[in-house]
């Protein structure tokens, strides 16, 4: 019966490409297009030697390129990007009377970069990439296209395979920058986090000085003061902490950190406005050095409020006075330092507070006196009244007033969308930094293994 069956048609499988396709899609880490998971240094070394031995014959241009193989072979032997563009202009022309195109698109540029890397001409590939970023190189009407995601992925993968890891890390640095020409590039700035909930709320750019921002999560307002540190003075403080306060700190009843040093810092904005801020830190280390650019986050100022009938309500964090320093962000190191309130010199131990001692003595004395002359049950009534008053006061100060001070939800809806995008950008920046640190560690390990 099998003999009478028609023969099965042959199934032709498409050949697998020699080079991996450009992986620009996001994965769970978001950066697998830069370094594939299977890449390890021994395999990179083998790939480098294989690429050096293949020469220009194994060139595969990513994308649909209009350049033929012979032109790519001649261009890949050029010394730099200017000479490569001269060869393209001489071969293809592109004058005013010709019908051919007079500019290279991204696929053509990627093909030239891939051909240069296949031939081992890494300097030409980097020169072409720099010319693509600058957008200034031009021969007649011919010019380079702007780099795209394929360009970055191609360079990072192939430079790592050629063991040019420092150049690959430099390309990764370019990924996180703004997509403008290098001659016109404006730094994005530093992401500033909310001092209360530590989410990204704003960007402090080089030209920024003072700005009032709102947080969509805690719905409080903050003043950001950015500038250069002109002077800083510090002094170490030694506070006499009683055993009772140490016990409260240990059982987490007193949540405030104990200050170790007091700093007085003068910050000057780009417009020339200078302001002195005084705060304490829980360590003696300086949060910034002279000449560094910082952004100090302050509680909402006194003039930032909203009118609710006859009342003026300020969206200020609970327990902070207007303009009190809360957090400091160092633009150079990227470190975020929590700031503490400067301790008062006349502040004594908690159980020797004059308000607590006088109130307790007056309450006990009045209770004893009334119970002696009127009714012995009055001390219990006074105690219950005091406890109820304390509960009402605590509820009012800890729950009702903080909720009343918060901004309405509708007022921060648009800000919430902006801060969500900013948080995603901040997360990508953090992953890029972690990726670069991991690569640098692997480079060090690779160098140690080869010694």
Rosetta blueprint (number, residue, H / E / L):
1 X L
2 X H
3 X H
4 X H
5 X L
6 X L
7 X L
8 X L
9 X L
10 X L
11 X L
12 X L
13 X L
14 X L
15 X L
16 X L
17 X L
18 X L
19 X L
20 X L
21 X L
22 X L
23 X L
24 X L
25 X L
26 X L
27 X L
28 X L
29 X L
30 X L
31 X L
32 X L
33 X L
34 X L
35 X L
36 X L
37 X L
38 X L
39 X L
40 X L
41 X H
42 X H
43 X H
44 X H
45 X H
46 X H
47 X H
48 X H
49 X H
50 X H
51 X H
52 X H
53 X H
54 X H
55 X H
56 X H
57 X H
58 X H
59 X L
60 X L
61 X L
62 X L
63 X L
64 X L
65 X L
66 X L
67 X L
68 X L
69 X H
70 X H
71 X H
72 X H
73 X H
74 X H
75 X H
76 X L
77 X L
78 X L
79 X L
80 X L
81 X H
82 X H
83 X H
84 X H
85 X H
86 X H
87 X H
88 X H
89 X H
90 X H
91 X H
92 X H
93 X L
94 X L
95 X L
96 X L
97 X L
98 X L
99 X L
100 X L
101 X L
102 X L
103 X L
104 X L
105 X L
106 X H
107 X H
108 X H
109 X H
110 X H
111 X H
112 X H
113 X H
114 X H
115 X H
116 X H
117 X H
118 X H
119 X L
120 X L
121 X L
122 X H
123 X H
124 X H
125 X H
126 X H
127 X H
128 X H
129 X H
130 X H
131 X H
132 X H
133 X H
134 X H
135 X L
136 X L
137 X L
138 X E
139 X E
140 X L
141 X L
142 X E
143 X E
144 X L
145 X L
146 X L
147 X L
148 X L
149 X H
150 X H
151 X H
152 X H
153 X H
154 X H
155 X H
156 X H
157 X H
158 X H
159 X H
160 X H
161 X H
162 X L
163 X L
164 X L
165 X H
166 X H
167 X H
168 X H
169 X H
170 X H
171 X H
172 X H
173 X H
174 X H
175 X H
176 X L
177 X L
178 X L
179 X L
180 X L
181 X L
182 X H
183 X H
184 X H
185 X L
186 X L
187 X L
188 X L
189 X L
190 X E
191 X E
192 X E
193 X E
194 X L
195 X L
196 X L
197 X L
198 X L
199 X L
200 X E
201 X E
202 X E
203 X E
204 X E
205 X L
206 X L
207 X L
208 X L
209 X L
210 X E
211 X E
212 X E
213 X E
214 X E
215 X L
216 X L
217 X L
218 X L
219 X L
220 X L
221 X E
222 X E
223 X E
224 X E
225 X E
226 X E
227 X E
228 X E
229 X E
230 X E
231 X E
232 X E
233 X E
234 X E
235 X E
236 X E
237 X L
238 X L
239 X L
240 X L
241 X L
242 X L
243 X H
244 X H
245 X H
246 X H
247 X H
248 X H
249 X H
250 X H
251 X L
252 X L
253 X L
254 X L
255 X L
256 X L
257 X L
258 X L
259 X L
260 X L
261 X E
262 X E
263 X E
264 X E
265 X E
266 X E
267 X E
268 X E
269 X L
270 X L
271 X L
272 X L
273 X L
274 X E
275 X E
276 X E
277 X E
278 X E
279 X E
280 X E
281 X E
282 X L
283 X L
284 X L
285 X L
286 X L
287 X L
288 X L
289 X L
290 X L
291 X L
292 X L
293 X E
294 X E
295 X E
296 X E
297 X E
298 X E
299 X E
300 X L
301 X L
302 X L
303 X L
304 X L
305 X L
306 X E
307 X E
308 X E
309 X L
310 X L
311 X E
312 X E
313 X E
314 X L
315 X L
316 X L
317 X L
318 X L
319 X L
320 X L
321 X L
322 X L
323 X L
324 X L
325 X E
326 X E
327 X E
328 X E
329 X E
330 X E
331 X L
332 X L
333 X L
334 X L
335 X L
336 X E
337 X E
338 X E
339 X L
340 X E
341 X L
342 X L
343 X L
344 X L
345 X L
346 X L
347 X L
348 X L
349 X L
350 X H
351 X H
352 X H
353 X L
354 X H
355 X H
356 X H
357 X H
358 X H
359 X H
360 X H
361 X H
362 X H
363 X H
364 X H
365 X H
366 X H
367 X H
368 X H
369 X H
370 X H
371 X H
372 X H
373 X H
374 X L
375 X L
376 X L
377 X L
378 X H
379 X H
380 X H
381 X H
382 X H
383 X H
384 X H
385 X H
386 X H
387 X H
388 X H
389 X H
390 X H
391 X H
392 X H
393 X H
394 X H
395 X H
396 X H
397 X H
398 X H
399 X H
400 X H
401 X H
402 X H
403 X H
404 X H
405 X H
406 X L
407 X L
408 X L
409 X H
410 X H
411 X H
412 X H
413 X H
414 X H
415 X H
416 X H
417 X H
418 X H
419 X H
420 X H
421 X H
422 X H
423 X H
424 X H
425 X H
426 X H
427 X H
428 X H
429 X H
430 X H
431 X H
432 X H
433 X H
434 X H
435 X H
436 X H
437 X H
438 X H
439 X H
440 X H
441 X H
442 X H
443 X H
444 X H
445 X H
446 X H
447 X H
448 X H
449 X H
450 X H
451 X L
